[in-house]
Amino acid sequence: MTQPEFEAFLARAIPEYAENNVRAGYWSVSESLEKSREVYDRNLPQGIETENHFLYTVHEGGDAVGMVWMRVDLKSPTKSGFIFELYVDEKFRGRGYGKQAMLLIEEKARELGLKSMGLHVFAVNAVARNLYESVGYEVSSLNMIKKL
């Protein structure tokens, strides 16, 4: 991922993550953008140069169709990774780019010697959940909430 692509990623991802957390009932609208910025700043303190974080732009021909952000933990005995984001631009969705990106993430994870990959998906995102399940991801824990 280039620096301009990283800046475009943040411009899209920060408000989107804020909105998802509001929809899930975790954050209020008034605090959501600030909290979202804090999460991104904490996880990517050196931007695209942040150690153990991999940010990729997914290309098809000359078009940027999406992006991937994953973190690896090579020091733990289980040598695991975590996918923070898989994004496919709306105009390219439904063409298999998400599934192909997931398989390439697995290939990179194996190359790095990882034993497992994790991810988080908001419950309202049925399309993403179906994609992840189709490539073998299983629910390992489940958060529940009741709005009062």
Legacy VTK file of the C-alpha trace (Angstrom):
# vtk DataFile Version 3.0
C-alpha trace
ASCII
DATASET POLYDATA
POINTS 148 float
0.000 0.000 0.000
1.300 3.442 -0.884
1.046 6.484 1.399
-1.749 8.081 -0.706
-3.637 4.751 -0.637
-3.152 4.615 3.148
-4.571 8.128 3.542
-7.588 7.199 1.394
-8.015 4.034 3.488
-8.113 6.064 6.728
-10.517 8.620 5.232
-12.958 5.798 4.442
-12.304 3.383 7.303
-12.405 5.687 10.323
-15.959 6.996 9.758
-17.116 3.541 8.632
-15.775 1.913 11.821
-17.385 4.669 13.891
-20.740 4.062 12.186
-20.516 0.293 12.678
-19.853 0.725 16.397
-22.820 3.100 16.725
-25.054 0.629 14.856
-23.825 -2.208 17.097
-24.713 -0.163 20.187
-21.148 0.167 21.509
-20.621 3.912 20.999
-22.767 7.033 20.854
-22.805 9.114 17.678
-21.204 12.069 19.464
-18.130 10.105 20.551
-17.817 7.674 17.657
-15.441 9.511 15.311
-13.028 10.408 18.094
-13.028 6.839 19.431
-12.539 5.431 15.946
-9.557 7.735 15.309
-8.062 6.644 18.636
-8.363 2.963 17.651
-6.612 3.547 14.327
-3.912 5.732 15.912
-3.266 3.116 18.605
-3.097 0.202 16.160
-1.121 1.956 13.424
1.124 4.446 15.269
3.683 4.490 12.434
1.115 4.265 9.648
2.033 1.849 6.881
5.416 1.326 8.551
3.908 -0.051 11.791
5.796 -3.189 12.793
3.993 -6.531 12.309
1.147 -4.890 10.376
0.659 -5.583 6.697
-1.455 -3.300 4.526
-2.110 -4.269 0.933
-4.067 -2.760 -1.905
-5.872 -5.353 -4.010
-5.527 -4.623 -7.733
-7.168 -6.051 -10.806
-5.423 -4.742 -13.869
-5.017 -1.024 -13.262
-7.919 -0.764 -10.818
-7.621 -0.737 -7.035
-10.558 -2.958 -6.080
-9.998 -3.182 -2.326
-7.556 -3.500 0.539
-6.405 -5.795 3.327
-4.986 -4.984 6.762
-3.579 -7.742 8.938
-1.391 -7.954 12.016
0.894 -10.838 12.942
2.140 -11.991 16.332
5.293 -14.009 15.734
6.464 -13.918 19.364
3.568 -15.849 20.845
3.833 -19.648 21.014
0.757 -19.910 18.792
2.110 -17.533 16.108
-1.198 -16.038 15.076
-2.505 -13.285 12.867
-5.541 -11.048 12.883
-7.338 -9.506 9.933
-8.364 -6.008 10.939
-9.985 -5.279 7.620
-10.838 -6.757 4.277
-12.518 -4.198 2.064
-13.768 -4.509 -1.501
-15.057 -1.366 -3.215
-18.820 -1.548 -3.782
-18.540 -1.471 -7.585
-16.330 -4.598 -7.495
-18.305 -6.646 -4.962
-19.820 -9.991 -5.881
-17.003 -10.872 -8.282
-14.922 -13.067 -5.977
-12.290 -10.487 -5.002
-13.040 -10.891 -1.290
-12.632 -14.648 -1.410
-9.475 -14.385 -3.484
-8.031 -11.854 -1.010
-8.841 -14.171 1.915
-6.993 -17.030 0.222
-3.976 -14.778 -0.437
-4.000 -13.722 3.234
-3.833 -17.394 4.201
-0.941 -17.912 1.808
0.959 -14.992 3.383
0.134 -16.304 6.882
1.549 -19.734 6.060
4.638 -18.108 4.548
5.142 -16.279 7.880
4.694 -19.525 9.827
1.387 -18.540 11.436
-0.745 -21.273 12.991
-4.058 -19.376 12.940
-5.785 -16.235 11.687
-8.567 -14.410 13.466
-10.920 -11.606 12.526
-13.929 -9.684 13.782
-17.131 -9.127 11.868
-20.105 -7.060 12.969
-23.231 -9.221 13.227
-25.182 -7.009 10.808
-22.655 -7.710 8.043
-24.132 -10.966 6.782
-22.302 -10.821 3.438
-18.882 -10.644 5.135
-19.805 -13.336 7.631
-20.874 -15.658 4.806
-17.575 -15.006 3.007
-15.513 -15.797 6.098
-17.481 -18.960 6.824
-17.123 -20.063 3.186
-13.323 -20.084 3.538
-13.382 -21.968 6.846
-13.610 -19.378 9.622
-15.669 -20.410 12.639
-17.143 -18.476 15.538
-14.770 -18.721 18.520
-16.610 -16.301 20.810
-19.745 -14.241 20.594
-20.610 -10.855 22.067
-24.269 -10.177 22.739
-26.100 -6.978 23.597
-29.634 -6.006 24.534
-30.706 -2.444 23.850
-32.810 -1.006 26.655
LINES 1 149
148 0 1 2 3 4 5 6 7 8 9 10 11 12 13 14 15 16 17 18 19 20 21 22 23 24 25 26 27 28 29 30 31 32 33 34 35 36 37 38 39 40 41 42 43 44 45 46 47 48 49 50 51 52 53 54 55 56 57 58 59 60 61 62 63 64 65 66 67 68 69 70 71 72 73 74 75 76 77 78 79 80 81 82 83 84 85 86 87 88 89 90 91 92 93 94 95 96 97 98 99 100 101 102 103 104 105 106 107 108 109 110 111 112 113 114 115 116 117 118 119 120 121 122 123 124 125 126 127 128 129 130 131 132 133 134 135 136 137 138 139 140 141 142 143 144 145 146 147
